[in-house]
Amino acid sequence: MKTAHDLVAAARARITEVPLAEADAAVRAADLLIDVREPDEYAAGHLPGAMGIPRGLLEFRLSATPELPAEPVRPSMFHSASWPP
């Protein structure tokens, strides 16, 4: 059985992390912007145009929301409070 570390490593292999210095341009270039923080964090302030979908609900919401694409959209940007180094 895969560990949480294995799952995170597999996910990180499929994404491109954006350095802070390039984040502004990446947000402007994104066709889809999702804030994966908790609802209270999103309500306290979020990037303009970002959809609030908590990380724990992301897969469910992406598959159940008709206005969201069924296939990945590129470029997409996911925003969180922090990410493990």
C-alpha angles and dihedrals in degrees: 000000000000118000125225087256090055092050093049091048091051092049093048090052089061099048139062114229112214119224114234091247090060098039097096093055092044091053091050091048096047119110089197126032119189126181107208097189122114118282094255091053091048091048091051090060139317141179114282111266094015120138115222111230115153113231093243090059100037100106092043094049095044091054095042102044111086095200090059118081118257090218125052114276118218126242096033126161126204118194125201135166092249143346126211112258 
